[in-house]
Amino acid sequence: MHERVHGYSRTNELRDALVTGTPIAAVKNGQVCAYLSAPTNWLANHGVAETDEDMCALLAGTAQMARQSLSFLLPVRRAALLRWCVTQGFRASRPMTLMTIGEYREPQKPYRPAVNY
């Protein structure tokens, strides 16, 4: 899923997350439609979803199940998702700007960037 959205795989990070963290996925019609790699650790957390609705469902469900607060980066240019998060009681604690060096391909699906890639 990450490769379809961004053009590269995060298989190794997900494999590591299965050992050291608690990745979580949303499933719709028997298929994974969204995931977060480390929902409570913003430094290691990344994720993608097929649609904004899938990401919202994943975040809402994860927030209900998590023992700690969710922690993730959310690009502000995904304005509908940001507004949804605010209406659901999520709060911004560290505004940051995504910057890249070299070629950048804007993802067309909802995503959560990670600091450690």
C-alpha positions, 0 to 999 in steps of 0.5 A, a space after each residue: 500500500 505504501 509503495 502505491 501511494 509514495 512509490 517506495 516500500 516500507 516493508 522493513 519498517 513494518 517488519 521492525 514495527 511488528 517486533 518492537 511496536 504495535 502497528 495497527 491496520 483498518 480492514 474493509 471488505 477483507 483488504 487492508 485499507 489503512 495502517 499506522 506503523 507506531 500509533 503512539 510514537 510520532 518519530 517512528 509512526 508512518 501510515 497510509 490509507 486508501 481514502 480520507 474516510 479510511 484514515 478517519 476510521 483508523 484514527 478513531 478506532 486506534 484512539 479508542 483502543 490505545 492506552 497512550 495518546 496517539 502521536 502522528 505527523 499530519 500534513 496541513 495540506 490535507 485540510 479535510 483530515 486536519 479539520 476532522 482531527 480537530 473536530 474529534 478532539 485531537 490537538 496539534 502539539 508541534 506544527 512542522 513543515 515538510 521539506 524535501 531535497 530532490 524530486 518530490 512526488 505528492 501522494 494522492 492518497 492520505 498518508 502520515 509521513 515519518 521523521 526517520 525515513 
